[in-house]
Amino acid sequence: MPSRVADTPAAPSADALRHFATALTFETDCWDVHDALSRAADFVLIDVRSPAAFARGHVPGAINLPHAKIIAARLAHHAPGTLFVVYCAGPHCNGAHRGAIRLAQLGLPVKLMIGGMTGWLDEGLPVECGDARPGTVAS
């Protein structure tokens, strides 16, 4: 008797390739974000959690813009075509998805950092504490 893993056959290789390649157009991971931030990042990293959660600890270089406050006027100073990467608390939180939806509704390129802060901490990556730099927190 096959295991529950093998009970449902794997997708054909061509379908698996299309699925996993497409997934990378929607998401990135903590390590790739960290690596890019250690160089000249070619995206804007948005922490979509509350200002209080952001102050307790966030990815260095992230701006704080809670997902409910993502509007065109708050992003107008970014160059057209700017890629935005969003994250929230972690896989138990849908805030990053809500932020990604709002950015996509504005016609902006967006990816989700899978794992959020939970993934970031699991990777042992550095965390910055304190309020956001002036002008980066939504009021």
N, C-alpha and C positions, 0 to 999 in steps of 0.2 A: 504494500500500500504506500503510495507517495506521500511525502510530507505536505503540509499546507503550503509550503514554499513552492514545491514542484507540482502540486495539484492543478494549478492554473498555469498553462504553458507560458513561457516567455514570448514576448512579441517577436515577430520576424525582425531580423537585424536591420533591415531598411527602415522599419517603423521605429525601432529603438533609436537608431541614429538620428532620425528626424525629431523625435521627442526630446532627446537629451541635448541636441544642438540647439533646438528652439528654447529649451529651458535657460540656456546661458544668455539668451537675448533679454530675458526677464530678470535674471538674478545674478548676483556675484556672491563671493564668500568673504568672511572676515579676513583671512590671510591675504587675499588679493587686494582688498581695500587697504590693509595695513602696508603692504608692499608699495602700492601706488602712492600712499600718503608719505612714505619715506623718500619719495622722489618728487617730481613735480606733478601733483595730482591733476588729472584732466577731467575732473568732475567736482560737483559740490555735494558734500556729505551732509544730509539732514537727519538730525535726531528728532523724531516726531513725537516724543514723549512730553510730558508736562515739564515746565521749568524746574519744579522741585526735583523730579526724577533726574533731569539733566544735571542739576547742581550736585546731586549725590554721586554722580560718576557718568562720564560720557567718553566717547572716542575722541582723542585729541584731534583738533582740526574741524570737528563737526560744528554745525550751527544748530541752534534749537529753534524749530518751527513746528509746534504741535499740529498734527494733521488737520484738525478742524480750522486752523488759521492759514492754511495754504490757499492763497488767492493770488491772482495775477499781479496785483500792485506790489506785493511783498517780494516778488521775484523779477520784477521789471528791470532791475539794474544788472541782471546777468545777461551775457551776450546770447543772441539767438543761437539755438542749437546746443546750449550748455546741457550736459548730462547731469542729472540729479540721481543720487543714490540715497535711499531712505532706509532707516532702521528704527526699531522700537525695542521693547524689553527683551523679546526673544520669541521662540517658536510658539509659546503659549499666548502670544499677543497678536492681534490683527491690526494694530495701529500702522505698521509699515504698509500693509496692503491698502489701508484707507488713504494714507498719504500718497501712495503710488497712483491710486485711482484719481485723486484730485489733480496730481501733476499731469497725468495722461489726459484728463478732461480739459486741461489748459493747453494741450497740444505739445507738452514738453517731454523730451526723452527722459526715461526713468528706469532704474533698476532697483531691486530690493536686495539689501545685504542680508542673506539668510543667516539665521542664528541670532541676529540682533546683539544686544549687550550680553546675553547669556552665552552666545557663541564666542563673542569677543573675549569674555572672561575665561571661558573654557580653553581658549587658545593661549592664555597667559599673556595677552597683549596689554600694552600700557593704557591706563585710564587717567583722565584728567577730572578733577573735581572743582566745583565752584560754579558760580553763575557764568553765563555766556558773556562774551566780549560785548561792549556797547554796540547796539544796532543789530545784533544777531538773534535776539530773543523776541518772539512775537508777544505783543502786549495784549 
